[in-house]
Amino acid sequence: MSDDLTPSERFQETGSTTTAFAAPPSPPVPPARRRGGGPGPLLAAVFGGLIGAAAVALVFVFVLGYPASSTVTPSTSTMASIVQTSTETTSGAGDQDANFAERVAAKLTPSVVNVAIEQTGVDRFTGKTITQAVGNGSGVIIRPDGYILTNNHVVEGADALVVTVGVEDLPAKVIGTDPSTDLAVIKVERTGLPAVQFGSSASLKVGEPVVAIGSPFGLEKTVTSGIISALGRSSVAQSASGITTYTSLIQTDAAINPGNSGGALADAEGRLIGINTLIQSTSGQSAGIGFAIPADFARGIAEELIATGRVSHPYMGVGTVTIDAVAAAQFNLPVSKGALIQSVSAGSPSEKAGLKQGDIIVKIAGKDVASVEDVFTVVRSHKVGQTVAVEIVRGTKHLTLQVTLGSDVATR
């Protein structure tokens, strides 16, 4: 069963296929280079394009599925069936200004940092407690006083974090994490840092030139360029932390590899338009299909984390299960697809709106619902307090109920 409440709630992907996964963490680097290390072999498969972090990456790849043929590997690449809501293009960027990447790199590189993930263990030979780098990811300085935006899967499971700012290695502390959106804010004790300039991800167009900056495989300040290949990709994934919802992702063909997670995707003016997070690949390495969380959305999450240490998300308060053609025929249901409500939380927005156990959700806010993932994704694309029209089938009746989305903070 799946519900839209919080990541801690049960979530079963009935009849769904996972084709995306987080890029594997960055592989280990030579002993002499302490900063960009990567975790063991398993970790590398999950957050394949973005995170070089340790055990975090694995979760998405194996939980969501990773077909041997062709899979999506987010910067951390593990998206559950990506919803294609925009036109994709494969055209290159050869006709654009050859110097734009150079200009962007000069402007933005100082604002992108390497994040080394350290874990503590016991040396089996000496019995002493040791701390060592097990992986790396990337981050973006968003405030001069040391606040850095990155992916949750980069910092999750770390015993310590070391951020490289310029040529200086600084310890960092976690300010707040939001596993359900795969975002986190960390902080170093420094002022006067080169904060990134935010652009707007709302006005992006397919074909626009972009630049990705991060630390793939521990190689800090790596710059790659490409275009926006598509907009509006969405996905739901499940990890050890719960459910992660990726909505309105930016797709790019700029090379993204393990260790790029949490790094910057910039427009041709050097403004931050996305946080690199996922890749799609058959090998766990870049295949020219990467995904970034839109900067407008990421910025809002970061501001909430800095202000309160947590984030409020919209929720309906229902537990659902996917209905497909097979289930519909087996149980003689009136529809061939949708999300069957198995439970309604007491006092939730859904209960107040009149939704009942046994109702079948077929549309939310005018968007077709064919699975539990659709319920979660559509709800998360709205804001707390918004009212959405929920179309249901109840027996032989088709009804439309108005549900005012609540905040999930009290349910955690």
Summary of the structure (lengths in Angstrom):
residues: 412
radius of gyration: 21.1
end to end distance: 17.9
largest distance: 71.4
contacts: 1744
relative contact order: 0.18
helix: 16%
strand: 37%
